[in-house]
Amino acid sequence: MKMKPRVIVTRRWPAAVEHILAERFDTTFNQSDAPLSPIQLKAAFLNFDAILPTVSDKLPASVFPDTDSRTKLLANFGVGFSHIDIGAARERDIVVTNTPGVLTDCTADIAMNLLLSVARRAGEAERQLRAGDWAGWCPTHMIGTKVSGKTLGIIGMGRIGKATAKRAHFGFDMDVLFYNRSNVDDEEIRAMGARQLSTIEDVLAEADFVSLHCPGGGENRHLINASRLAAMKHRAFLINTARGDVVDEGALIDALEGGKIAGAGLDVFEGEPYIPDALKRMENVVLLPHLGSATEETRVAMGMRAVENLVAFFEGNPVPDRVV
């Protein structure tokens, strides 16, 4: 009887997906649901045929084995893979896959959630109400910023960027302009009347809201830095549902404290789960604990996409979501 491939799941996944993994493979689950340590990850490369990591698992070159690796597949739970040293995987002929497409809508929903919440001071207002400090309606209470009809700037017009732009344009009559490294010209872009500008600075100068939808890591680390924050409108808001390292967090704190921008809505952070106290103290910042894909439907779909990659790999078929 052919032995089932040995796989390790680094965090708890939705029960429906775990059930299928247990049936199809010789699966080890991380019962504690805490991130594996570097020592545990290094050992996993020597003892399992596949590792199923998440964005909370850091896989730098130092955790890859110096000797031959038993692991031949990293089936990542998530679309982003900047937490994996792709060069180290490539050197060892380890295939890396991700889960694109299935989290597009829910992440775009969260981007709009953050945009609306920070513009209309929803977080600040709810805290006031729960604290029992609301004295009743009055004409000057919690005056926020109108969203409808404003200009949205998108940095990174991929699947999630387009989905966010569509919600903003067709739902809130927002003008959309964007920066993308490659030219984007299709029916969706034309239907929205979205304009592609040649530089990030051009987008920042015109946008009332700037929403980030680019990959993390590499050249995109601190893509939004002090100089680019200074290029934004004084009354503009920054929204980040991409990756925490895309924004220089220290520069963002300085810009917010100095009143250089109006506010920010953040779902991702540079050193998560650590959040700087300065951000937590600010009333003009809405903070979410990395909830972009956090719906039952999406998390199950992400898991099933990873399973599809696993099955294809071990059956010797082309892997649908291969990034390395």
N, C-alpha and C positions, 0 to 999 in steps of 0.2 A: 504493500500500500504506500502510495506517495505521501511523503511528509508534507504537512501544511507549512507554508512560510511562517517564520516567527516574526511578529511585529510588536512594537511597543507604542502605546498611545500615551503621550506625555501629560495630558490633562484629561479631565472627565469630558466626554462628548455627550450629545443627546442620547437618551437610552435606546431609541430606535436604531441609531447608527451603531452603537456599541453592540447591540444584539446581533446585527449582521456581521460585524467584525469578528465576534466570538464564534459565529457559525462558520465563516469562510476561512479564518486564519487561526494560527496558534497565537492568541493575542494576550499580551500583558497590559493591564490597565494600571494607571497611577491612582491608587485608591485615595491618596491624601489630597489630590487635586491641587497640590502646591507645585510650583515649577521645579523641575529636576535640577539638581546641582551640576556644575561642570564635570565633577567626577562621575556622577551617574550618567550623564550624557556621553562622556568619553567611553564608559563601559558599554553603553548601549550599542555603539558602533561595532563592538567586537562580539556582541552576543545576539544581535537581531538582524534579520534580513531587510527589514524596513523600519524606519522611525517616522512617526506621525506627529510632527511638532506643531506648535501654534505660535502666534506672534509674541507670546510671553516667554518663549524659549530662545535664549541667545545662543547661536551656534557659530562662534568665531572659529578661526583656523585652529586655535589652541585645543578645542574639544574634539577635533577630527583626529583619528588614530595615526600614529607615525608608521605603524606596520599595516599590513593588508587589512582592509575593512570588510567585515562580513556584511555590513549594511550596504545595499546597492540602490536604495530608494529612500528619498525624503519626501513623503507625501504631506505637504504643508496644508494645515487647516487655516485658510485665509488667502486672499488675493496677493497681499504684499509679502515679499520675501527678503527684505533688506536685513532681517535679523539672522540670515543664513549667509555664511561666507561662500559665495558662489564659486569663487576661484578655487577654494579648498575642495569643494565638491567635484568640480570639473577635473582637477588634478588626480582625483582618486576614482574617476569614472562612476561617480554617484549621480544618479538621475534625481532632479528636483522638480516637483510639480506643485501647482497651486490650485485655487478654486475660483476662477474668474466668472463673472456674469451673474452668479446666483445671489450675490449680496448687493447688487447695484441699486435696486429700488429702496431697500431699507436704509442704506447709507445715505442716499440722496434725501430720503425723508428726514433723517437726523440732521443733515446739513440745513434743511429748511427750518426744522424745529429750533436749532441754535440761532439761526438768522432772525426768526420771528421773536424768539425769547429775549435775545439781547436788545433788539431794537425796541421792543415794547416793555422792557424792564420786568418781564414776567417772573424771573427768579427773585429779584429784589422785592417785588410786590408780594409774592407768596410768603417770603420770609417775614415780611412786615405783618401780614395777616395772621400767620401762625403764631407769631409772638404776641398777638393781641394788641398791636400798636395802631391798627387801622381805625381812624376816627370817623369814617364815613366818606361818602362821595363829596368832592369839591372840584371846582373847575381847574385847579392847578396841581392836582394830585397825580404823581407818577407820570408826568408828561414824557412820552417816549418819542420815537422816530417813526414816521410813516414808512411803510415798506412798498406798498403798491405804487407802480409808476417810476420807481427808482432804478438806478443802473447797477446791475450785478456784473462783477468781473470774475471770470473763472480762470484759474491757473491750472492747466491740465485738462484738455477737453477729450478725455477718454469716456468710457461707458458711464462712470459715476458723474463726471463733469457734465456730460450731456443730459443725464437724467435730472440733475439738479437744475440745470438751465431751463429745461422744459417745464419743470414745476414752477420756477420763478416767472417765466415768460407767460405761459398759458394760464397759470393760476393767479398771478399777481401783476400781470401786465408790465413786467420789468423789462427794460432794455438789457440785452446781453452782449457783452464783449468778452473776448478771451485771448489768452496766450497759450500756444501749444508749439512744441518744438518742430513738429512736422505740419504741413498744410492740411487743414481739415475743411472739406467742402463737399457736403452731401445734402440729401433732402431734408434731414432733421435740422441741420444748421440753417439752410435757406428758409425753412418754414418758420423758424424763430426770428429770422432777420438778424441772427447773431453775427457780430463782426470780429474777425481775427485781427489782432494788432501784432506788430512786429517785435515788441519787447514787453517784458513784464512791467517795466516802469510806465509804459504807455497805458497799460490796463490800470495800474495803481492810481495814476493821475486822474482818471475819469470815473472810477467806480465808487459808488456809495457803499457797496458791500463787496468784499473780496473773499471768495471761497476757494480753498485749496483742494485740488484733486490730483496731485502728481505723486509719483512713487517716492518713497523715502530712500535714504542712504546715498552713497556716492556723491555725485555732483549736486544732488538736491539737498544735501545736509546744509541747514541754515540758508536755504534759498531765500527765505524772508528774514533779512537781517536789519540792522539799524538803518542803513541807508535806504533800503526799500520801504521800511515802515515810515521813514520820513517823507517818502514820495507819495504816500497815501493822503487822501483828503483829511483835513482836520476833523471832520465829522463822520468819517468812514468807520466801518466795522470789519474786523478780520474773523473769518470762520475757518476752522481747521478740522476736517474729518479724514485727512490723508494719513500722515505719519507725524509723530511728535517732533522728530529731528528736522523736519522741513522748516521749522520756525526756530530762530534763535530766541529761546525763552527769556534769557536775561534782557535782550534788546526789546522784546515785547513788553516786559514788565516796566522797563524804563519809559517806553513810548506811552503806555497806559498811565503810569504815575505822572508823567509830564504833560498829559493832556494832548499828546500829538495825534492820537486817534481816539475815536469815541468809545470803543469797547471791543470785546472779543467773545466769540463762542467757540469753545474748545472741547473736542471729544478725545483727543490724543495728546500725549505729553512726552517730552524728551526723556525723562527718567522714570516713566510710569512703572509701578503705581505711585511713586513719589510725586507730589505736587507742591511747588513752592508755596510757602505760607503767604507770600505777597499776592499771588493770584487768588488764593482762597479768601483773602480779606477784601478784595475789590468788589464793589457792588455792580460795576459795569462789565463784569465778566460772568458768563454762564459756563459752568464746568459740568461735563458728563464723564462717567467712568468707562470710556471706550465702548459705547453702546451702538456703534454704527450698524452692526449686523445682528444685534441682539433681539431677534424675534424667533419664535419657535420654528416657523416655516423656513427662515433663512439659515439658521444654524443646522437644521436637519439637512437642508439642501447642500450646504457646505460639506458636511460629513459624507453625504452620499457621493458628492463629486470626488472627494478623496478616495472613497472606496472604489469608484470607477477607475481611477488611476492605478490603484493597487492591483485590481483584478487584471487590467490590461497588461501591466508590467509583468506580473508573474505568469500570465498565460502567453507571454511572448508577442503580444500585439502592440501596435503603436500606442503610445501613451497620449491621451487627448490633451492634457494640460501641462505638457513638459515645458519648463523654462530653462533647464540645463540638460 
